[in-house]
Amino acid sequence: MKGKALALLLLLPFTLFWLAFQFAPLLWIAINSFWSDMNEAWGWDNYRDILTSPFYLQAFRFSLDISIWSSIYGLLIALVAGYSLHQVGGGRLQRFMMSFTNMTSNFAGVPLAFAFVILLGLNGCLTLLLRHYDLIESFKLFSRDGMVLVYTWFQIPLGVLLLYPAFDGLKREWQESAALLGAGRWHYWWHIGLPILFPALLGTFVILLANALGAYATIYALTTGNFNVVPVRIAALVSGDISLDPNTGSALAMLLVLIMGLITVVQQYLVRRSYLNAKQP
């Protein structure tokens, strides 16, 4: 009993920290999202304005488009990279690569934007080199494809760190048994490997999606706020000089939370279903 009381006491600072920096701001945003500065009244006016505005709907469409595709690309690359690292074994090379991946997972924001401008900007070194050999013609870093490329870059290290432990659940004996029964590598992965990894893949995808949906510094540094995505619109409403309306920004943030909540619910349902199917004889 004393040990449990001590554990609860040690959790108290974390609980206070969570309430102060997670729950309280979210509650403040949720409440203020229903106050309209224009009408000076409580209600659904902010949400109605957002859902009937082509400009804000375009921001959600662009955010989801970039986030979903960058999460898919990042997940696929991280799957191959994580499996390769796992096959290397626990040697010095693996420790170096995991340390490097951990370091590059924090390489985002303004430094990442600056690096991509130097490499793939209008006059970037790789851009000039590829253009010289006629390997690229229409690629633009500051376009939708450029944003997907940049987002994918900072998704890969996080995906590797999240997926790497999942490969410990794949036993070498299973692959050997499948091979003895005549199953090829692709059959093994399709019928055994991927179904076992499915919960981890789905969970990693949701985390990558949340990571991309909330990204602000990188895209703002690249486009100076000219690319219409939800985080840029929220920042413009909260701290902008022209259209200052923090309550509408709060409504945008709550819609973003709602989208992530729905995605998480679907993810939990699919994971639960995969576990139930796996338990069936």
N, C-alpha and C positions, 0 to 999 in steps of 0.2 A: 504493500500500500504506500509506503514511503517512497519507493522508487517511482511509482506512477505519479505521485504528487510532485516529486522533484522534476520528472519529465514534463509535466504540464506547466510547472513554473518556468522551466527553461524555454518552453514554447511561447511564453507570454510576450517576450520582446518581438519575436517574429510575427505573432498575431497582431500586436499593436502596429508594427510596421506595415503589415498587409492591409489593415483597416485604414491607416493614414494615407497610404500611397496607391492602393488599388481600389478598395471598396468606396471610400469617401469621394474620390474624384469621379468614379463611375456614377455614383448616386447623384452627385451635383450635376453632372452632364445630363443624366436622365431627366431630372426635374426641370432644369432650365431649357431643355429642348422643347418643352411645351409652352414656353413664354414667347410671345411674338412682340418684338420691339415695334414693328410697324403698326399693329393693331392695338398694342398695349393691353393684351388680354391673354388668358390661358386658353389653350386648345390645341388643335391639330394643324394650325395654319402653317407652321414651319415644314411639317411633313408633307402637307398638301402642295406647298410651293415647290418642294424638291421633286416630288413624284410627278408633277405636271410640267417641270422645266426640262426642255431638251438638253440644256447645257449641263445640268447636274446628272441627268440620266446618261449622257455621253461620258461623264467622268466615271460613273459606276461601270459602264460598259468597257471603257478603256482599262480601268483598274482590274476588272475580272479577266479580261482578255490577256493582259500582260502577266498577271499573277498565275493564272491557270497554266498557260503555255510554259512559262519559265519554271514552274513547279514540276511539270511533266518532264521537261528536258533535264532539269536538275536531278530529279528522282532517277531517271534512266541512267544518267552518267554516274550518279552516286552508287547505284546498284552494281554496275560493272566495277567501279573503283573499289567499293567495299568488299566485293567478292575477291577481287585480285589481291587486296591487302590481306584478307583472311587466308588466302592460299599461300601467301609468302611465308607465313609462320611468325613466330614470336622473336624474330631476330632483330639485329640493329637497324636494318632497313625499314622494317615495319614500325619500330619505335620512332625513327626519324620522320617517316611519312605521316604518322598520327600526330606528332608534334607540329609538323608543318601544316597539316590540315587544321589543327586547332588554332594555329596562329592566323591562317588565312581566313578562317571563319569570322574573324573580327575585322577583316580588311573590307570595309564598306564605307558608305557616306562620301564625303568630299575627296579623301585620298583615292578611292576607287574611281570616282568620276574623273579626277585629274589624270589618272593612269590611262583610262580609256580615251580621253581627249588626245593625249600624247600618242597613243598607239593607233587609234582608229578615227580620230577627228577628221575634219575636212582636209587638213594638211598633216595628218599623223604619219609617223614613219612607216607603219604597215600599210596604211592607205595609199601612200605615194608609191611604195614598192609594188603592191598588188596592181595598182593602176598602170604602172610602167609595163608590167607584163600582161596587161589586159585580162587579169583574173577577176576583177570586179568592175562594174560599171555604175550600177544604180544604188549600191548600199550606202545608207546614210546613218551615222551613229545617232543622230537626234530624231530618228523616226521611230515608228512602232517596232520594227524589227531590231533596231539598235537598242531600244529599251529592253526588249526580251533577251537580247544577248547579255546586256549588263546585269539584269536581274538573275539570269541563269548562272552567271559567274559567281555571285555571292550565295546562290542556293546550293551549289555543289559541295563546298566544305561542310556546311551544316547537315546536308543529306548524308554525307559519308559518316560523320560522327554519330548520327542517329541510327543509321542502318548497320554499321559495322558489328555492334553486339548481337544483332539478330542472327547473323550467320553462325553463331555458336550453337543455335538450335538445330542446325543441319548436321547430322552425324554422317561421317564418311561411310559407315557400314550400310546406310540406306542406299547410297549410290552404288556401292559394290553389289548389294543384293539385287538392285534393279538391273545392273549390267548382267549378272548371272542369269536373270530371268529373260534376258533378251532385249531389255529396254535400252535405247540409245540415250545420248546426253540430252537431246531435246525432249524426249519423252519423260526423262527423269525430272527435268526442270518444270515441265508443263503439268505433270500429274503429282509431283511430290514437293519439289523445291519451292516453286512459287506459291502453291496453296499454304505451305507452312509459313512462308514469309509474308503472306498477304496482310495480316493484321499490322505488322511492322511497316510494310509499304504504305498502307492506307494512313496509318498514324503519322508517318513521316511526310506524306503528301499534304495532310491537313496543316502540319506545323510549317512546312514550306509555303503553303498558300497564305497562312496568317502572316508569315514573315514578309512576303511580297506585298500583301495588301496594305500593311502598315508602313512600308518603306517610304521615307520622305526625303532624307538628306541627299541621297544619290541622284534621284531624278530631279530634285530642285537644283542641285549644283550643275547638272548637265544642261538643263533647259531653262534655268532661272525662272521656273514657275510657269513656263509657257505650254507645258504638256498637261492636258486636262485629265488629272487623276484625282481621286477622292482626298488623299492626304494633302495634296497641294491646295485643293479647294478649302479644306478645313483650315489650313494655316492662313490662307488669304482672308478668310472670314474672321479668324481670331485675332490676327495681328496685321491685317492689311491696312493700307492707307486710304483706299478708295471705298471698298465695300466692307466696312467693319460691322459684322453681325455675329457675335459669338454664339447666340442662341441657335441660329440656323446651322452654324458649325457643329453645335452639340447634337442637333438632329441628324446631321450627316454622320457623325461619329456613332450614334446609336443605330442607324441603319447598317453601318459597317459591322457593328457588334452583332446585330440580328443576322446578317448574312453568315458571319463566322459561326454563330450559334446553330443555325440550320445545317451548315456543312458538318459541324461536329456531331450533331444528332444523327445525321445520315451515316457518318463514319462509324459511330458507336453501334448503330443498327447493323451495318454490314459486317463489322468485326464480330459482334455477338452471333450473327447468323453463320459466319465462317467457323466459329468455335463449335457451334451446335452441329454443323455438318461434319466437322472433323471427328466429333465424338460418336457419330452414328456408325454402326458396324457396316 
